[in-house]
Amino acid sequence: MMKLLVFVLNNIDLLDDLLENFIKTGIKGATIIESTGMARVLTSNGHADIPIFGSLKLILSAMQPFNKTIFVALKNEEVDKCIKCIKEVVGNLDTPNSGILFTLPIDYIEGL
């Protein structure tokens, strides 16, 4: 069985360090795309009149305009190793604006 690990990295300055850590640990084949979160889009499109978005606008305005979303297909036994790599570079994901991490089961894969 395999898992798709998805990590949204908010601090894109850490991307190179993260990918180097993946390589050192034997994780390969990651795909990286630029992404933007819903709150960032709403605040940049003038929806700051919604109470929560006013404070979010202050937080998000100091940040980069996009994130990097990383996809990695992993064997089940590689998932913990990959999560450890991410936390070594990014730190505690409970820290605001650090990132979002989740996995999904893969029931079919071809081309690895």
C-alpha distance (Angstrom), angle and dihedral (degrees) to the residues before:
residue distance angle dihedral
M1 . . .
M2 3.79 . .
K3 3.79 137.1 .
L4 3.77 133.7 -148.2
L5 3.78 108.7 -135.6
V6 3.80 113.7 -156.6
F7 3.79 120.1 -168.7
V8 3.80 124.3 -180.0
L9 3.80 106.0 -156.9
N10 3.79 112.5 -157.6
N11 3.81 97.7 -174.4
I12 3.78 101.2 59.5
D13 3.82 90.5 -175.6
L14 3.82 85.7 77.0
L15 3.82 94.8 56.7
D16 3.82 97.9 95.3
D17 3.81 92.2 47.0
L18 3.79 90.3 48.7
L19 3.80 93.9 50.0
E20 3.82 91.1 46.6
N21 3.81 88.4 52.2
F22 3.81 89.6 50.9
I23 3.82 90.5 52.9
K24 3.83 92.9 48.1
T25 3.81 89.0 52.8
G26 3.82 95.1 46.3
I27 3.79 97.2 -106.7
K28 3.78 111.1 139.8
G29 3.77 140.7 161.2
A30 3.80 99.4 55.1
T31 3.80 118.6 161.7
I32 3.81 118.2 -148.6
I33 3.80 126.6 -162.2
E34 3.80 133.7 173.7
S35 3.78 113.3 -110.3
T36 3.79 139.8 175.5
G37 3.79 127.1 -148.7
M38 3.80 123.9 -126.7
A39 3.83 95.0 -115.7
R40 3.80 91.4 52.5
V41 3.82 91.7 51.0
L42 3.80 93.2 47.6
T43 3.80 94.2 48.6
S44 3.80 92.7 46.7
N45 3.82 90.4 49.3
G46 3.79 93.6 57.5
H47 3.79 100.9 -97.1
A48 3.80 91.7 131.2
D49 3.83 89.6 119.6
I50 3.81 89.2 81.1
P51 3.86 102.0 90.9
I52 3.79 98.4 -126.3
F53 3.80 92.4 47.4
G54 3.80 92.6 59.0
S55 3.79 91.5 65.7
L56 3.80 91.8 38.4
K57 3.78 90.2 54.8
L58 3.80 90.2 58.9
I59 3.80 91.4 50.7
L60 3.79 96.1 42.6
S61 3.79 97.3 43.2
A62 3.81 89.7 68.5
M63 3.79 91.8 51.6
Q64 3.76 132.8 77.4
P65 3.81 115.8 -82.3
F66 3.79 94.0 -116.1
N67 3.80 144.9 25.4
K68 3.77 132.9 -137.0
T69 3.79 116.6 -118.2
I70 3.79 113.9 -156.3
F71 3.81 122.6 -159.7
V72 3.81 120.9 -166.6
A73 3.82 127.1 175.6
L74 3.80 106.5 -145.6
K75 3.77 139.7 177.2
N76 3.80 109.4 -113.8
E77 3.80 91.5 -107.6
E78 3.85 91.0 55.7
V79 3.82 96.3 55.8
D80 3.81 97.2 83.4
K81 3.80 90.7 46.8
C82 3.81 90.6 52.7
I83 3.81 92.8 47.6
K84 3.82 89.3 50.7
C85 3.83 89.7 52.3
I86 3.80 90.6 52.5
K87 3.81 94.1 48.4
E88 3.82 92.1 47.1
V89 3.80 89.5 60.1
V90 3.81 104.0 29.4
G91 3.80 100.3 31.3
N92 3.78 126.1 -145.9
L93 3.81 110.7 0.6
D94 3.81 89.9 -150.7
T95 3.81 86.8 73.3
P96 3.82 109.4 101.4
N97 3.81 115.4 -99.7
S98 3.80 94.4 9.7
G99 3.79 97.7 114.3
I100 3.78 147.2 -89.5
L101 3.79 124.3 -96.2
F102 3.79 130.5 -172.0
T103 3.78 141.2 147.5
L104 3.78 133.0 -139.6
P105 3.80 128.9 -164.6
I106 3.80 116.2 -106.3
D107 3.79 112.3 -144.0
Y108 3.80 95.2 177.5
I109 3.78 133.3 23.0
E110 3.78 133.5 166.8
G111 3.78 133.3 174.8
L112 3.79 103.2 40.6
